[in-house]
Amino acid sequence: MANWCYNFVTCTGSADDIAKLRQTLLEGIDYQRTHKEATALSVEIQDGYFFDIELRDSDQPTQLVFVYETKWAPNLLDLAEVCKAHNVS
């Protein structure tokens, strides 16, 4: 059994880009509920390394906060791919 790493992420970008990222995360959450497995969030990511994604409330339309778990260590390269694909920081 893996040791789990809890990841807390704050992304910033235009309101439109944040909305697109939010939609991707919601689709990932739906995928996890349906398939009972991690989701990749991006076609460039093949190992499905985003577990138990949760969106957090933010009062700013240009900011999105979410948390998720990974096995053993943060998946910074995969997270960077997701951010790059959605044009957010």
C-alpha positions in Angstrom: 0.0 0.0 0.0 1.3 3.4 -0.9 2.1 6.3 1.4 -0.2 9.1 0.4 0.8 12.7 -0.3 -1.8 15.4 0.2 -1.5 18.2 -2.4 -3.0 21.7 -1.9 -2.9 23.8 -5.1 -3.9 27.4 -5.9 -4.1 28.2 -9.6 -4.4 31.7 -11.1 -5.3 32.9 -14.6 -8.0 34.6 -16.6 -11.6 33.9 -15.5 -12.2 31.9 -18.7 -9.1 29.7 -18.2 -10.0 29.1 -14.6 -13.5 28.1 -15.6 -12.1 25.6 -18.1 -9.8 24.2 -15.5 -12.7 23.9 -13.1 -14.7 22.0 -15.7 -11.7 19.6 -16.2 -11.5 19.0 -12.5 -15.2 18.4 -12.3 -15.0 15.9 -15.1 -12.1 14.2 -13.2 -14.1 14.0 -10.1 -17.0 12.4 -12.0 -14.6 10.0 -13.6 -13.3 8.9 -10.2 -16.8 8.4 -8.9 -17.8 6.3 -11.9 -14.6 4.2 -12.4 -13.3 4.1 -8.8 -9.8 5.0 -10.0 -7.5 8.0 -10.4 -7.8 10.4 -13.3 -5.2 11.8 -15.6 -6.7 15.2 -16.2 -4.7 15.6 -19.4 -3.9 13.5 -22.5 -0.2 14.0 -21.8 -0.5 12.3 -18.5 -0.8 8.5 -18.8 -0.5 7.2 -15.2 -3.7 8.7 -13.7 -2.0 10.3 -10.8 -4.7 12.5 -9.4 -6.7 10.8 -6.6 -9.7 12.2 -4.6 -9.8 15.6 -6.1 -11.8 18.2 -4.2 -12.5 21.8 -5.2 -12.3 24.5 -2.6 -14.3 27.7 -2.5 -12.7 30.8 -3.8 -14.3 34.2 -4.0 -12.1 35.2 -6.9 -13.0 34.3 -10.5 -9.3 34.3 -11.5 -8.3 31.8 -8.8 -9.0 28.1 -8.3 -8.0 26.1 -5.2 -8.2 22.4 -5.2 -6.7 19.5 -3.3 -5.9 15.9 -4.3 -3.8 13.0 -3.3 -0.9 11.2 -5.0 1.1 8.1 -4.1 4.4 8.7 -2.4 5.3 12.2 -3.7 3.8 15.3 -5.4 3.3 14.9 -9.1 4.7 18.3 -10.0 5.5 17.5 -13.7 1.9 16.2 -14.2 0.5 19.3 -12.4 2.6 21.6 -14.6 1.2 19.8 -17.7 -2.4 20.4 -16.5 -1.6 24.1 -15.8 0.1 24.5 -19.2 -2.9 22.9 -21.0 -5.2 25.3 -19.3 -3.0 28.4 -19.5 -2.9 29.0 -15.7 -0.1 29.4 -13.2 
